[in-house]
């Protein structure tokens, strides 16, 4: 047993074949697994990590660290920014990104060798200079200090071979500034060619830039080192490195350089298609994977769940988003995270998201499970006065409906009353000749009594006038449409 803080029962039985020591707060899982406190069970370590028996976390490869929130091994990354936090710089304040966010690097034991590794890791062939204490930017104080004692040997080529500490005794006066390359105005530094290259005709750049500012309706293609025209269904403003798609539901894919659309579907635990409940899978024509969320109770995410059900053709989302740990999840990559939709979002086109995994939420085991609102055949959706779904109402006797219907198909001669949820007789001079929702007004020149399945002409000796049969005068002949002299 183990002590379960989330249970009213002090001691809880260990699951499966796991065991525990006396007075333990967790159960001992087998190798390649770890105890997950939130779900009170054993989870398998991701592909790039290992664990021994009884572990509560996984051990990552060199250059990675275990992030308990996302349950994944994260890699440190570095960038250079200016005072306005502009990126794609070749010199500026050195920032490191990990599961805690972005932060600065302290100068303790920093050296030319470490600076060379940092520049190499960001794609530069070397460094020009590094310094600290010479400048003081207000933006420095908006970041925590995340790395200290950052030491690389002279022959080191990657930071994963260096040593560092995530604890520090520094102030922001010791933040590292780094210059990796220097290019003049109207040129950019080509990582591929490892030199400064002039900007293409019509484009410009600041000094020490990795890209050029392109004209409107073009975008900067870093691979080609050129300004490229946006496709027909997209536009851009001056200086963009991407195009904006003009069609609702489409997004700009920087890898394929075109506007793509996400398609939604649900799968069951065995990977087969699911109807209204299952794991949400998205596909853009090039890649198939999972949207992930590390906060299933966040309102913008709950709005995303509702918008996803609408995208799938359902009326909305059930009362909860259900978390699961299905093995099928590990077969999909994470292609979307940080999904956020407003309360009024009616489709995924009204939502925002991050392509790929977020630093704090990388694990495919955080996939989204949806239970979408659905009603079986011969029922209709029931909404309260606040337009909230409250269940399914049976159709009246003698009427039918397909699944997920707002109305019932009434028998011939009757019409659907949405307010009373009843089938009412067609009024005078209206008809319905098959199972339908509404009655149809009789054509001109015809009439019908209440509850009719067809319309007819007036009898002989009568004329038709505004859906009324009028008897002709004695000296006239009526053909059912008009009266004529005998």
N, C-alpha and C positions, 0 to 999 in steps of 0.2 A: 504494500500500500504506500501511498504518498500523501503528504499534507497538501490539500487543495485549498488555496486562498479564495478561490472563486465559488466555493461550495459551502452550503450550510453544514454539510457533513465534514467533520474535521479530517477524517482519513478516507481516501478513495482507493478502490482497487486499481492496480496497474493494468493497463490494457494488454491483450494478446499474450505473448510469451516473454514479456519484460518482467524484470524484478527490481527490487529496491532495497536499500539498507534501512535500518531502523531510524525512524524520525526524519526521513528524507522528504525533500520538497519536490522531487521528481523521480521518475522511473528510469532505469538504465536501459538504453536502446542498444541494438547490435551495432557493429562496425558499419561505417558508411551511412549512418543515420544519426540524428540528434533529437533530444527532447525539446519539443516546442510547447512552452508554457501556456500560450494563449489557447491552443486547440487541445491541450492535455493529451498529446500523443507523439509518436515517433514519426519524423519526416525524413525523407531521403536527402542526402547532401547533393547539391548541384553538381554538374558534370566536372567542374574545375576545382573541386574541393574533396577533402577526405575527412574521416573522423574515426577515432577508436571507440571501443565499447564504452557506454556510459557517458557519452559526450552531450553537452548542452549547446554546442555550436560546432561549426565545421572549420577545418583548417584550410586556408587558401594557399594557392601557389605563390611564388615569390613575386612581389610587386602588387599583390592584391591583399585585401583585408575583408574579414567577415562583417557584414552589416546585418544586425539582428532584425531590423525593421523590414527590410526587403527580403531577408533570408537568401542572400546572394553574396558572391565575392565581387567586390568593387575594386576598380583600378584608379589610382590617383592620376589626375591629368593637370596640366599646367597651361597658363595663358598669360598674356601681357595686356594691360589696359592703360589708357591715359586717364586724365583727371575726370573726364566725362564718362568713364567706363566704356569707351569705344574699344572694340576688340579688333582682331586682325592687325595688331600692331607688331612691329619688330623690336620696339623698345618701350619700356614703361614699368609700372608696378607689377611684380611677379605674384600671381595668384595660383593657389592650388585648389582643386575641386575634389571633394570626396563625399561620403555619405552625410557629413555634417554641413555640407554646402560649400561655399567658397571662402577662402581665407588667405592671409598673408604668410610669408616665410621669413623666419628670423635669421639674422646674420651669423649667429654663433656657429663657428667652425666652417662656415661657407667659404668656398675657395674657387679658383679659376676652373679646376676640374669639375666641380659641381655645376658651375655656370655653363660650362661646355656641354654637360649632360642635359641640363634643362633646355638649352637651345636646340640640341640634337633631338630631344624628345618632342619638341614643338615643330620639327621639320626643317630646322636651319642647320647649315654645315658647321657652325661654330659660334663663338661669341666675340663681341668687341670689348665690352666692359661691364662691370657690375659695381654697385655702390649702395650705401645706406646712410641715413642721417643727413644727407646733403639737401634733401627736399622734404617738405612736409605737406602732404595733400590731405584735405579734409575727408576725402573719400576713404582714406586708410582706416579711419576710426569707425567706419560702418562695417568693417570685416573683423572677424576674430583672427587670432594668430593660431594657425593650425599645425605648422611644422617648425621644429627646432633641431639643432644638432644634425643638420643635413650634410652628410659627408659622402663624397664619391672619390674613388681612387683615380689616378691619372689615366689608367688604361680602361676605365669603365665607359661603356657605350650606352647603357640604359639605366634609368633611375631605379629599376627593380634590383640592380646589383649594388645599390647604395644603402647606407644606414640612415635612420632618422628617428626622431621622437615626436610623438603627438602631444607631449607635455612640454611646457616652456616656462622660462623665467624672464621673458622679454617684454619690451614696450614697442609701440609702433614706430619709435625713432630708429629701431633696428630692422625695419622692414627692408627686404631686398628689392632693389631696382635693377633691371637687367636690359642690356642692349645686345641684340643678337645680330642685327644687320643694319645697314644704312643705305637708303636709296634716295636720290634727289626727287624734287617735285616732278609730276607727270611721268612717273615710272613706278614699277612695282617689283618686289622681290619674288623671283620664281624659285620655289623650292625644288622643282624638278631640274632646272638648269643651274641652280645655285648661284645666281647672279641677278643684277638689276636689269630689267627689260623695259623699254619705252612703252607707254600706254598706247593703245590703238588710236587711230584718227577719230576725233570727236569726243574722246574720253580724257579724264584728268585724274590727278591723285595728289594727296599730301605727301610730304617727305616721310620716309620710313613706313611705307604702306605695303600691304600684301595684296592689294587689289586696286583697280581703277574705277572711277566714277563714270558709269555709262549713261548715255542719253535715255530719255523716256521711251517706253515700249521696247527696251532692250534690257538684258541682264548680264551680269559679270559671270563668265564661265571660267572658273579658276583652272580647270584642266586644260582648256584651250588657251588660256591667257588672252581672252578676247571678249568683246561685247557681242552678244548674240540676240537676234530679234526674237521677241516673244511669239508663241504660236497664235493662231487666229482667234482662239477663244480665251485669250488672256491679254493683260496689259501690265505696265509697270511705270513707276515714277522714276525720276532721275536718281541715279546712284543705287539702284536696287541690285541685289544679287539673286533675285527670284522674281517670277511673274505672279500676278494675282489673277486667279481664274474668275471669269465673268459668269459662268453658269453655276447656279445653286447646287450645293452638294459636292462640288469638285474642289480639289486642292492641288497646289503645285508640288510636284514630286521632283526634288532637286537631282535625284539619281538618274531618273529617266528623262528629265527636262520636258515634262508635259503635264497637262492637267488630268488627274485621275480621280476616280470616284470609289469610295468604300462601299462594298456590298456586305450585308449582314446576314448571318444565319445562326441557328442554335444546333448544338450537337449533344447527344446523350453520352453517358459514361463510357460506352463502348465505341464511341466515335461515329455512330450512325446518326442520320438527321433526326432532330427532335422537333416537336410541334410547337408547344407554347412554353416549355420549361427546359432549361439546359444551359450549357456553357456557351457564351457568346464568342463567335469566331468572325473575323472580318477579313475581307479579300479585296485587293485593289487591281487584280489582273496580273500582277507581277509577284506578289507575296501574300501568303496566308498566315495569320497569326492571331494573337490574343490582345485585346485591350486589358490593362491591369489597373487595379486601384488598391491603395493601402488604407483607404478610409471609406468603408461602405456606408457610413452614417452621415457623410458630408452632403449637405443639401444640393450643391451643384452636381455632385456625382449621382444622387438619386434622380435629379432631373435628367441626367444623361441616360439612366436606366429606363426612364419613362420614354424619352425620345427614341431610344433603341427599339423598344417594343412598337412604337408608332412606325419606325422605319421598317420593321418586320411585317407590318400590316395589321397589327393588333390595335385595340382601342386604347391601350395604355399598359402600365406596369402594375403588378399585384402589390400587396401591402409591404413586401419585404424584398431585399436582394439577398439571395441565399449564398453564403460562402461554403465551398467544398474543397476537398483535396482529392481530386481524381487523377489517376495516373495518366489519363489522356492529355492533361494539361502540359506535361513535360515534353510532349511531341510537337508542340507549337512554339515558335519564337514569340517574344514580346514585341509587338509592332506599334503599340499605342499606350499612352499613359496620361495622367493628369487631365482626364476628361472633365469638362465643366460645361454645363448648360444652364440657361436662365429658366425661371419658372414658366415662361411662355414658349419655350422651345417646342416646336411641333415636328421637328425632324433633326437628323444629325447635322444637316446643313446649318443649323442655328447654334451649333456647339463649337467649343474650342478644345484643343488637345495638343499633346506633345508627341511628335513622331518618335517611335522607339521607346525604350524604358527611361523613366526618370531616375536620377541618382539614388533617391530614397525608396524606389519601388521598381525593382528589376525582375523579380521572380515570377515565372509563369504560374506558380501556385497561387498567386493573387489574382487569378482570372475572375471574370465577372459571370456570375450565374443569375439568369433572369427567370422570373416567373411572370409571364405576360398574361394580361387579362384576356380570357376567351370564354365564349358561351357555346354550348353544344347545339346541334340542329333542333328546330322546333322551340327555341327560346329567343328572347331578346334581351339586350342590355338594359339594366335598370340604373338610372342615375337619380340622385337626390336634387333638391333645389339649388345646391351649390355646384352642380355638375360633377359630383364625385361618384365614382362607380360603386354600386351597392349590391351587385349580384346579377343573376339571370332570372327573368320572369318567363314562365311557360306561356306558349301561345294559346289562345282560346281554342276550344274544341272545334275541330273541322278546319283549322288553319295550320300552315306550316311555315318554316323558315330555314335557310341554310345556317351553318355555323357562323358565329360572330355577326349577328344581324341586329339592326336597329328597329326593325319592324317585322310583322308577320304577314304572310300572303293569305288573304282571306278567300273564301269560296266565291264562285261566280254570283253576282248580284249583291255583293257587299264590299265594304271599304274598311281600311285600317284606321282606327281612331288612336293616334299616338298618345293623347292625353289620358284617355280612360283605359288604354291597353285592351280595347275590345274590337270586334268586327261588327260594324254597323251596316244596315241596309243602305244600298245606293238610293239617293233621293230621287224624286220624280224627274223624269227626262234625263236621267243618267243611267249608265249601265256598266257592268263588268262581265265579260264573257269567259274569263279564265281566272285562275288564282292570281291575284294581284293586290297591290297596296292601295291603289286609288281607283275611283270610278271615273268614267269618261262621259262627257256631255254628249247627248245624242246629236247626230248631224242635223243641219238645217233641213226642215221638211219632214222630220220624224219626231215621234213622241214615245214615252215609255212610262209605265207606272213605277212606283217604288219597288226596289229589290229586283230590278229587271236584269236579265242577261243579254237582252238585245233591244233594239229600238224598231219601231214600225211606223208605217204611214197611217194617216187618218182614214177612217172608213169612207166608202162612197157616199156622196151627198154632203161631204164636209170639205172644208178648206183648212190649210195649216197657217196659223198666225202666232208667231212668238211662242212656239212650243205648246200651242193650244189648238185643239180641233174645234172649229166653228161650223155649225150647221148652215148650209147654203139656203138662201130664200127659196120659196116654193117654185118660182118661175125659172130658177137657175139649176145647172147641173154641177155637181162637185165630184172631182176625180181624186179627192184625198189630199190635194195640194192647193188647188184654187177652185173658185166657183166661176162658171161660164154660162152665158145665156143658152137656154135649151134650144 
